[in-house]
Amino acid sequence: MGSFSFASGNAAQVMRLPLHVLGLVLTRVIPRSRDLWVFGSAVGIGEGALALWHVATAAGERAVWLTGSDADADAARRAGIPSAPKRGLRGFWLTARARVVVVTHGAGDVNRYATSGSYLVQLWHGIPLKRLGLDSPVTARAPLPIPGLARLLRTAYRRTQRRIRLLPAASHLVRGRLESAFGLGHDRVLVTGEPRVDVLSSGRSAAEARADVEALVGPLGGARVVLYAPTWRDGEPDPAVPTASEWQTISTALERVDAVLLVRSHPLGAGEYRAGAAGDRIRLLGSDLLPDVTPALPALDVLITDYSSLVYDTALVPVPVVFFAPDEARYAAERGFYGRYRDVAGEDVAVDWTGVMAQVTAVLGDDRERERRVARAEALSAQVHAYRDGRNAERVHAAIRRGLSTTRRGRGRG
């Protein structure tokens, strides 16, 4: 089972309710600085927060990164980024004093009890294919069968999201999804492009990305690189974890086409993939090795995924995709998609590892098949990415400055 589910997460939120109330009271009396920015991300020093950090600090913003672990603090130190632990009095004080708070997942990226009253920037961490937030029935899943609890959780979630002042969208298509999922108005969800994918539009070469991957998983020689990235099943077991015989099928196919499979199970996922990483052809590339996978995407020759937002990210490269969805019907019923899944995945979705590896073999061995899937990726990118110039973080920074200016003028008139 996964280490987290919406039910367990909601249970924790209920238990922390007194701290949330105390934080709300304190943030109303602690004055916010006019110029302090704090940044945080659930993945550590990375994602769109890092891209925006570089732009903001280059523009002279006074900023501190709030870390959640010793590893994150070490990474910040190596990058020359001033940081402080997000938990405890120091993290609370910095978050409560900050004029601008930047997160990529949620309020827990910084000190979750001190975001009220800030200019909260929610960068999010991918274009949604699966439904999320208020659009997903699992978001307000109650930890106990108490009448009315799910409705209360949903109301609390909606009110929390209203603290968001700016949520960047990759395009007008994505904007509509985010407005619905977060319950925000048109004025707070702006089409600026996602800062997190600027690295893919800035001319980063496949050789650079490949070198970074090899530094983590070992030499690849001349082998092609295939990444398998399943999405999170909301705490349920992952039905795609290969059996012993399927691992053998995968290894044999990889040997035949001279490829290496990098397995990146979701950090919140339930899959146990370690059993397959016994040979040289299958290696693990989990978030413990590479917290932010986006800069490594140009190294890929093929992506295998189910419902992950990575399909939109790799479309910028572009990378051919093999879709593997053994639980499509169940996932559609329990979580749901924005639009039709097959409109994105096509009609050749694999349902087992034999089918997956047959498609991977075709992509790596047939130029026409590769070109067909690259063309599909390029068409998808054109649908969801309004900007591909590597300047999304700059547009977000400019939008924040405009928002702060408007807020100050409004207070001055009051």
C-alpha positions in Angstrom: 0.0 0.0 0.0 1.0 3.6 -0.5 2.4 5.6 2.4 -0.3 8.3 1.8 -3.9 8.6 0.7 -6.4 11.4 0.7 -8.2 9.8 3.6 -5.1 9.7 5.8 -4.1 13.1 4.7 -7.5 14.5 5.6 -7.3 12.7 9.0 -4.0 14.5 9.7 -5.6 17.9 8.7 -8.4 17.3 11.1 -6.0 16.5 13.9 -4.0 19.7 13.1 -7.1 21.9 13.2 -6.2 23.7 16.5 -2.8 24.6 15.0 -4.5 26.0 11.9 -6.7 28.1 14.1 -3.8 29.4 16.1 -1.9 30.2 13.0 -4.8 32.1 11.6 -5.0 34.2 14.7 -1.3 34.9 14.8 -1.0 35.9 11.1 -3.6 38.5 11.7 -1.4 40.3 14.2 2.1 39.7 12.8 2.8 42.3 10.2 4.0 41.1 6.9 7.2 42.5 5.4 7.0 44.6 2.3 9.7 42.7 0.5 10.4 39.2 1.9 9.6 36.2 -0.3 9.7 32.6 0.9 9.9 29.6 -1.4 9.2 25.9 -0.8 8.6 22.7 -2.8 7.5 19.2 -1.8 10.3 17.8 -4.0 13.1 19.9 -2.4 15.2 22.4 -4.3 13.6 22.2 -7.7 10.4 22.3 -9.7 9.0 25.7 -10.8 9.9 27.2 -7.5 13.6 27.0 -8.4 13.1 28.5 -11.8 11.1 31.4 -10.3 13.7 31.7 -7.5 16.5 32.4 -10.1 14.4 35.1 -11.8 13.2 36.7 -8.6 16.5 36.9 -6.9 18.2 38.2 -10.1 15.6 41.0 -10.0 16.6 41.9 -6.4 13.9 40.2 -4.4 14.9 39.3 -0.8 14.1 35.6 -0.5 14.6 32.5 1.7 13.9 28.9 0.8 12.1 26.9 3.5 13.4 23.3 3.6 11.7 20.1 4.9 14.8 17.9 5.5 18.5 17.9 6.1 19.0 16.7 2.5 17.0 19.8 1.2 19.1 22.1 3.4 22.3 20.5 2.0 21.0 21.0 -1.5 20.2 24.6 -0.8 23.6 25.2 0.6 25.3 23.6 -2.4 23.3 25.8 -4.7 24.1 29.0 -2.7 20.4 29.5 -1.7 19.7 31.0 1.8 17.4 28.6 3.6 15.8 27.7 6.9 13.7 24.8 8.2 10.0 25.2 7.5 8.9 23.6 10.7 9.2 25.2 14.1 9.2 28.8 15.2 11.8 30.0 12.6 9.8 28.5 9.7 6.5 29.9 11.1 8.0 33.4 11.6 9.5 33.6 8.1 6.3 32.4 6.5 4.1 34.7 8.6 6.4 37.7 7.8 6.7 37.0 4.1 4.8 39.2 1.6 5.1 36.6 -1.1 4.8 32.8 -0.5 5.7 30.5 -3.4 4.8 26.8 -3.3 4.5 24.0 -5.9 2.3 21.5 -4.1 0.5 23.0 -1.2 0.8 25.1 2.0 2.9 22.3 3.5 5.8 23.3 1.2 6.4 26.1 3.6 5.0 26.5 7.2 1.4 25.5 6.6 0.0 27.4 9.5 1.3 30.8 8.5 0.2 31.4 4.8 -3.0 33.3 5.6 -2.7 36.9 4.5 0.3 36.4 2.2 0.4 36.9 -1.6 0.3 33.1 -2.1 1.6 31.8 -5.5 0.7 28.2 -6.2 2.9 27.1 -9.2 1.5 23.6 -9.1 3.6 20.7 -10.5 2.2 19.6 -13.8 -0.7 20.0 -16.3 -3.5 17.8 -15.1 -4.7 14.9 -17.2 -6.5 13.2 -14.3 -9.0 15.3 -12.3 -7.7 17.0 -9.2 -8.8 19.2 -6.4 -12.5 20.1 -6.3 -13.0 18.1 -9.6 -11.9 14.8 -8.0 -14.2 12.7 -5.7 -11.1 11.5 -3.8 -9.9 14.9 -2.6 -12.5 15.2 0.2 -12.4 11.5 1.1 -13.3 11.2 4.8 -11.1 9.2 7.1 -14.1 8.0 9.1 -17.7 7.4 8.0 -19.1 10.4 9.9 -22.1 12.0 8.3 -21.3 15.4 6.8 -17.5 15.0 7.3 -16.7 14.8 3.5 -18.8 17.9 2.9 -17.0 19.7 5.6 -13.6 18.7 4.2 -14.6 19.9 0.8 -15.7 23.2 2.1 -12.4 23.6 4.1 -10.4 22.7 1.0 -12.3 25.3 -1.1 -11.7 28.0 1.5 -8.0 27.1 1.8 -7.5 27.4 -2.0 -9.1 30.8 -2.0 -5.9 32.1 -0.3 -4.1 31.5 -3.7 -3.5 34.9 -5.3 -1.8 33.6 -8.5 -1.8 30.2 -10.2 0.1 30.1 -13.5 -1.4 28.1 -16.4 0.3 26.7 -19.4 -2.5 27.7 -21.8 -6.1 28.7 -21.9 -7.1 25.1 -22.1 -5.2 24.3 -18.9 -6.5 27.5 -17.3 -10.0 26.2 -17.4 -9.0 23.0 -15.7 -7.1 24.8 -12.9 -9.9 27.3 -12.3 -12.3 24.4 -11.8 -10.0 22.3 -9.7 -9.0 25.0 -7.3 -12.2 27.0 -7.3 -10.5 30.2 -8.4 -11.7 33.0 -10.6 -10.3 34.1 -14.0 -8.3 36.9 -12.4 -6.2 34.5 -10.3 -5.3 31.9 -12.9 -3.1 33.6 -15.6 -1.8 32.1 -18.8 2.0 32.7 -18.3 3.3 29.2 -19.0 4.8 27.0 -16.3 8.1 28.0 -14.8 8.9 24.3 -14.2 9.3 23.6 -17.9 11.5 26.5 -18.8 14.5 24.2 -18.7 12.9 22.2 -21.6 12.5 25.3 -23.8 15.9 26.8 -23.1 18.0 24.7 -25.4 19.2 22.0 -22.9 20.8 19.2 -24.9 20.1 15.5 -24.8 23.8 15.0 -24.0 23.7 17.2 -21.0 20.6 15.5 -19.7 22.1 12.1 -20.3 25.2 13.0 -18.4 23.1 14.0 -15.4 21.2 10.7 -15.6 24.4 8.6 -15.8 25.8 10.4 -12.8 22.9 8.9 -10.8 22.3 5.5 -12.3 25.7 4.6 -13.8 27.1 4.5 -17.3 24.6 3.8 -20.1 27.1 3.2 -22.9 25.3 3.5 -26.2 22.0 2.2 -24.9 18.7 4.0 -25.6 16.9 5.4 -22.5 13.3 4.4 -21.7 11.7 6.0 -18.6 8.7 4.3 -16.9 6.8 6.8 -14.7 3.5 5.5 -13.3 1.2 7.9 -11.6 -0.1 7.7 -8.0 -3.1 5.5 -7.3 -4.4 7.6 -4.4 -2.9 5.1 -1.9 -4.2 2.0 -3.6 -1.8 -0.8 -4.9 -0.2 -0.2 -8.3 -1.7 -2.8 -10.7 1.2 -2.4 -13.1 4.0 -3.8 -10.9 5.5 -6.5 -13.1 5.5 -10.2 -12.0 8.7 -12.2 -12.1 7.9 -13.5 -15.6 7.0 -10.0 -16.8 10.4 -8.7 -15.5 12.0 -11.3 -17.7 9.9 -10.2 -20.7 11.0 -6.6 -20.1 14.7 -7.5 -19.8 14.7 -9.7 -22.9 13.0 -6.9 -25.0 15.5 -4.3 -23.7 18.4 -6.5 -24.6 17.0 -7.0 -28.1 16.8 -3.2 -28.8 19.8 -2.2 -26.7 17.9 0.0 -24.2 17.9 0.7 -20.5 14.6 1.1 -18.6 14.7 3.7 -15.8 11.9 3.1 -13.3 10.5 6.1 -11.5 7.6 5.1 -9.4 5.6 8.0 -8.0 7.0 9.2 -4.6 3.5 8.6 -3.1 2.9 5.4 -5.1 2.3 1.9 -3.9 4.4 0.0 -6.4 7.4 -2.1 -5.4 9.7 -2.1 -8.3 13.0 -2.9 -6.6 12.7 -6.6 -7.4 13.2 -5.9 -11.1 16.3 -3.8 -10.8 18.7 -6.7 -10.5 20.3 -6.5 -13.9 22.1 -3.8 -15.9 19.1 -3.2 -18.2 16.7 -2.0 -15.5 17.6 0.7 -13.0 15.7 2.8 -10.4 15.5 6.5 -10.8 13.3 7.4 -7.9 12.8 10.8 -6.3 15.4 9.9 -3.7 18.0 10.0 -6.5 16.4 12.8 -8.6 13.8 14.9 -6.9 13.0 16.9 -10.0 13.0 14.8 -13.2 12.1 17.6 -15.6 15.7 18.6 -16.5 16.5 14.9 -17.4 13.7 14.5 -19.9 15.8 15.4 -23.0 17.8 12.3 -22.3 14.8 10.0 -23.1 14.2 8.0 -26.2 10.8 6.8 -25.0 8.4 7.5 -22.1 6.1 4.8 -20.7 3.3 6.2 -18.5 -0.3 5.9 -17.7 -2.0 9.1 -16.5 1.0 11.2 -15.5 1.4 14.9 -16.4 4.9 14.0 -17.7 3.2 13.3 -21.0 2.7 17.0 -21.4 6.2 17.8 -20.2 7.9 15.4 -22.6 5.8 16.8 -25.5 8.0 19.9 -25.3 11.1 17.9 -26.1 9.4 16.0 -27.9 9.6 12.4 -26.7 7.5 9.5 -28.1 5.2 8.0 -25.5 3.9 4.5 -24.9 0.7 4.6 -22.8 0.2 1.7 -20.3 -3.1 1.7 -18.5 -4.1 -1.7 -17.0 -6.8 0.0 -14.9 -8.2 2.6 -17.2 -11.9 1.9 -16.7 -11.5 1.8 -12.9 -9.3 4.9 -12.8 -11.7 6.8 -15.0 -14.6 5.9 -12.7 -12.9 6.7 -9.4 -10.7 9.6 -10.3 -11.7 10.8 -13.8 -10.0 12.7 -16.6 -10.2 16.1 -18.2 -11.7 15.2 -21.5 -11.3 11.7 -22.9 -8.2 9.8 -22.0 -8.0 8.3 -25.4 -7.9 11.7 -27.0 -4.5 12.1 -25.4 -3.3 8.5 -25.4 -4.7 7.3 -28.7 -6.3 4.0 -29.3 -3.2 1.9 -28.9 -3.0 1.9 -25.1 -1.2 -1.2 -23.7 -2.8 -3.2 -21.0 0.1 -5.5 -20.0 3.9 -5.5 -20.1 4.0 -7.7 -23.2 2.0 -5.1 -25.1 4.2 -2.3 -23.6 7.5 -3.8 -24.7 6.1 -4.6 -28.2 5.3 -0.9 -28.6 8.7 0.2 -27.2 10.4 -2.2 -29.6 8.5 -0.7 -32.5 9.3 2.9 -31.5 13.1 2.1 -31.2 13.3 -0.1 -34.3 11.0 1.6 -36.8 11.7 5.2 -37.8 8.2 5.6 -39.2 6.6 4.6 -35.9 8.9 6.9 -34.0 8.1 9.8 -36.2 4.4 9.1 -35.8 4.6 9.3 -32.0 6.9 12.3 -32.1 4.3 14.0 -34.3 1.6 13.1 -31.7 3.7 14.6 -29.0 4.2 17.8 -31.0 0.5 18.1 -31.6 -0.2 17.7 -27.9 2.4 20.3 -27.0 0.7 22.8 -29.4 -2.6 22.2 -27.6 -1.4 22.7 -24.0 1.6 25.0 -24.1 1.0 28.6 -25.1 4.6 29.5 -24.6 7.8 27.6 -25.5 10.3 30.4 -25.2 11.9 29.5 -21.8 10.6 32.7 -20.2 7.6 31.4 -18.2 9.3 32.3 -14.9 9.8 35.8 -16.1 6.1 36.2 -16.9 5.1 34.8 -13.5 7.5 37.2 -11.7 6.1 40.2 -13.7 2.5 39.0 -12.8 3.4 38.8 -9.1 4.9 42.3 -9.2 1.7 43.7 -10.9 -0.4 41.9 -8.3 1.6 43.4 -5.4 1.3 46.8 -6.9 -2.4 46.5 -7.3 -2.8 45.3 -3.7 -0.8 48.2 -2.3 -2.8 50.8 -4.4 -6.0 49.3 -3.2 -4.9 49.5 0.5 -3.8 53.1 -0.1 -7.3 54.1 -1.3 -8.8 52.5 1.8 
